[in-house]
C-alpha cells in the first residue's frame, strides 16, 4: 500500500499554502571549501589567467582566417 500523507489533493495544496513562507527543510547553507578544493580552484584560476593571452591571440587568428579575402584582381600590389 502506498503512503498518502493527506487524504486528498486539495488538502495537500491547502497545507502547502499554509506553510508557503517557511524555508524548506532541504535548503542548507553551503559548506566551506576544504584546503584541497581551495588550492585546486586557485590553481585553475591561475592557469586560466596564464592562458588568456594565448587564447586571445588564437581568437584573433581565427577571426582573421575566416574574413573574406579579396579577389586576386582586387589585391593591392606592393
Secondary structure, 3 states (H helix, E strand, C coil): CCCCCCCCHHHHHHHHHHCCCCCCCCCCCCCCCCHHHHHHHHHHHHHHHHHHHHHHHHHHHHHHHCCCCCCHHHCCCC
